[in-house]
């Protein structure tokens, strides 16, 4: 696999409906936080995945740290994180990254820290030891902060999952991403039931941690398929779910099949709560890590 040219090509993207047009822009706060991140050679999924909530989150001092570099070994159709060959020098791990994430989190005085990563299928442990080291460094720097991890599937390697869990995260998150019928198109290198099994394992291996997952809609799924997915997640022991509208980050990514109206997000939230989830955060601009601290508080009240 070679590095992908990120130049956007293809047909123009459709105009966003009113309920998806953002209103929060604070360029000064965004610029300042980006400078601090670059100084410590850190990445955020907010930037790499072109999250529509970036300005809002950065302006309130929130960010989701993305570790293991800024190049992914997989080619998911929805994701704008750069892809590359694991043989490239850019794939080398930064040994100082765990400490730098902790330093940045402490500088931001965060009460809630979210750590995610690219997929690193080139590493024997999928990067799980590096993941665990980052969690431990953050907990050492901010002993009162809660830590959420948003992990890859580690190719179903339970030893790798356990390694991350042993570091003591308060929330274990792994995104199911989409309904199973769309996996071949959306997540061609992943397997739906493997992701469910990772979540099930995490729930049983560390029951004191909240187990969380997220999915995108607007990729061509039917409402009933989302209901069935929610049943599967609940059956796997997942306690918190996020549901958001897929937005095409670049023209080389999958097109949006449909803009889902807010009323349908409300219906999925209500259905999920009826199944017994502690919290369901469902809305057009919801993302897996968006307002993660508030979602966690809601779940712990439930």
Buried (B, 14 or more C-beta within 10 A) or exposed (E): EEEBEEEBEEEEBEEBEEBBEEEEEBEEBBEEBBEBBEEBEBBBBBBBBBBBBBBBBBBEEBBBBBBBBBBBBBEBBBBBBBBBEBEEEEBEBBEEBBBBBBBBBBEBEBEBBBBBBBBBBEBEBBBBBBBBBBBBBBBEBBEEBBBBBBBBBBBBBBEBBBBBBBBBBBBBBBBBBBBBBBBEBBBEEBBBEEBBBBBBBBBEBBEEBBBBBBBBBBBBBEEEBBBEBBEBBBEBBBBBBBBBBBBBBBEBBBBBEEBBEBEBBEBBBEBBBEBEBBBBBBBBBBBBBBBBBEBBBBBEEE
